[in-house]
Amino acid sequence: MRKFITAEEAINLLPDSDYVHTFFNVPFGLLGADWSREDVIDKFKTSDRIELTGEQARGLGHGLAVYNNDTKKQSEILFVETDMKKLISFDPDEEVEDAD
């Protein structure tokens, strides 16, 4: 089941650090980069959708997917690192492995 959240809820799920890891799932693999916390928050506030991710992305520690309504390709979705303990508290129905 797809679960969408607000920008404010997403901000509360970020790790407590100045930089947040992100990745795009491009055709040749995962393309990752660290974004400033401020840039991630701006992305949340300017995007149409913030969705809780599934098992695979959560397994990589990235519990948020951010995109716009006109997104057509998987490679246009930004996956954002989350504090997995906060995510489990926020979404207790989902099991997340290695939430240390």
BATOR-895947 format. One record per residue (C-alpha): y, x, z; residue in three letters; residue number from 1. Coordinates in steps of 0.1 Angstrom, whole numbers, plus 2048, in hexadecimal, padded with zeros to 3 digits. Example, Ala and Ser with C-alpha at 12.3 -4.5 7.8 and 13.67 -1.06 7.14 Angstrom:
% residues 2
{{7D3, 87B, 84E}, 'ALA', 1}
{{7F5, 889, 847}, 'SER', 2}
This chain:
% residues 100
{{800, 800, 800}, 'MET', 1}
{{822, 80E, 7F7}, 'ARG', 2}
{{83B, 811, 813}, 'LYS', 3}
{{860, 815, 80C}, 'PHE', 4}
{{879, 821, 827}, 'ILE', 5}
{{89E, 825, 82A}, 'THR', 6}
{{8B2, 845, 828}, 'ALA', 7}
{{8B9, 844, 84D}, 'GLU', 8}
{{894, 840, 855}, 'GLU', 9}
{{88C, 85D, 83D}, 'ALA', 10}
{{8A6, 874, 84E}, 'ILE', 11}
{{895, 86E, 86F}, 'ASN', 12}
{{874, 87A, 861}, 'LEU', 13}
{{882, 89C, 855}, 'LEU', 14}
{{877, 8BC, 867}, 'PRO', 15}
{{891, 8CA, 87F}, 'ASP', 16}
{{89C, 8E7, 869}, 'SER', 17}
{{8B9, 8F1, 852}, 'ASP', 18}
{{8A2, 8F2, 833}, 'TYR', 19}
{{888, 8D9, 828}, 'VAL', 20}
{{86C, 8E1, 810}, 'HIS', 21}
{{869, 8CB, 7F1}, 'THR', 22}
{{854, 8CA, 7D2}, 'PHE', 23}
{{851, 8B9, 7B1}, 'PHE', 24}
{{82E, 8B2, 7A2}, 'ASN', 25}
{{834, 8C0, 77F}, 'VAL', 26}
{{819, 8C2, 764}, 'PRO', 27}
{{810, 8E6, 76B}, 'PHE', 28}
{{80E, 8E2, 791}, 'GLY', 29}
{{824, 8DF, 7AF}, 'LEU', 30}
{{848, 8EC, 7AC}, 'LEU', 31}
{{855, 8F1, 7CF}, 'GLY', 32}
{{877, 8FC, 7DE}, 'ALA', 33}
{{889, 8FB, 7FF}, 'ASP', 34}
{{8A7, 8E4, 7FF}, 'TRP', 35}
{{8C3, 8E4, 819}, 'SER', 36}
{{8BF, 8C7, 831}, 'ARG', 37}
{{8E1, 8BB, 826}, 'GLU', 38}
{{8D6, 8B9, 801}, 'ASP', 39}
{{8B6, 8A7, 80B}, 'VAL', 40}
{{8CB, 88D, 81E}, 'ILE', 41}
{{8E2, 889, 800}, 'ASP', 42}
{{8C4, 883, 7EA}, 'LYS', 43}
{{8B7, 868, 802}, 'PHE', 44}
{{8D9, 857, 801}, 'LYS', 45}
{{8DD, 858, 7DB}, 'THR', 46}
{{8B9, 84E, 7D1}, 'SER', 47}
{{8AD, 82B, 7CB}, 'ASP', 48}
{{88B, 82F, 7DD}, 'ARG', 49}
{{87C, 843, 7F9}, 'ILE', 50}
{{857, 83D, 7FD}, 'GLU', 51}
{{83D, 849, 816}, 'LEU', 52}
{{824, 85E, 804}, 'THR', 53}
{{7FE, 85C, 802}, 'GLY', 54}
{{7E3, 872, 811}, 'GLU', 55}
{{7E6, 88F, 7F8}, 'GLN', 56}
{{80C, 896, 7FC}, 'ALA', 57}
{{809, 890, 822}, 'ARG', 58}
{{7EE, 8A9, 823}, 'GLY', 59}
{{807, 8C2, 816}, 'LEU', 60}
{{820, 8B7, 831}, 'GLY', 61}
{{836, 8A4, 819}, 'HIS', 62}
{{837, 87F, 824}, 'GLY', 63}
{{854, 873, 810}, 'LEU', 64}
{{858, 86D, 7EA}, 'ALA', 65}
{{87C, 867, 7DD}, 'VAL', 66}
{{885, 859, 7BB}, 'TYR', 67}
{{89A, 840, 7A8}, 'ASN', 68}
{{891, 81E, 799}, 'ASN', 69}
{{891, 82C, 776}, 'ASP', 70}
{{879, 849, 77D}, 'THR', 71}
{{85D, 849, 763}, 'LYS', 72}
{{84B, 86A, 76A}, 'LYS', 73}
{{839, 877, 789}, 'GLN', 74}
{{84B, 898, 783}, 'SER', 75}
{{86C, 887, 78B}, 'GLU', 76}
{{862, 87D, 7AF}, 'ILE', 77}
{{86E, 895, 7CA}, 'LEU', 78}
{{855, 899, 7E6}, 'PHE', 79}
{{865, 8A3, 807}, 'VAL', 80}
{{857, 8B5, 826}, 'GLU', 81}
{{855, 8A0, 845}, 'THR', 82}
{{84F, 8A5, 86A}, 'ASP', 83}
{{82C, 898, 86A}, 'MET', 84}
{{82C, 88F, 88F}, 'LYS', 85}
{{84B, 879, 889}, 'LYS', 86}
{{83A, 86A, 86A}, 'LEU', 87}
{{81B, 861, 87E}, 'ILE', 88}
{{831, 850, 898}, 'SER', 89}
{{845, 83E, 87D}, 'PHE', 90}
{{826, 834, 869}, 'ASP', 91}
{{809, 833, 881}, 'PRO', 92}
{{7F2, 820, 86A}, 'ASP', 93}
{{7EE, 83E, 854}, 'GLU', 94}
{{7D8, 85B, 85D}, 'GLU', 95}
{{7E6, 87E, 858}, 'VAL', 96}
{{7D1, 89D, 85B}, 'GLU', 97}
{{7DE, 8BC, 86C}, 'ASP', 98}
{{7FD, 8AB, 87B}, 'ALA', 99}
{{803, 8C8, 893}, 'ASP', 100}
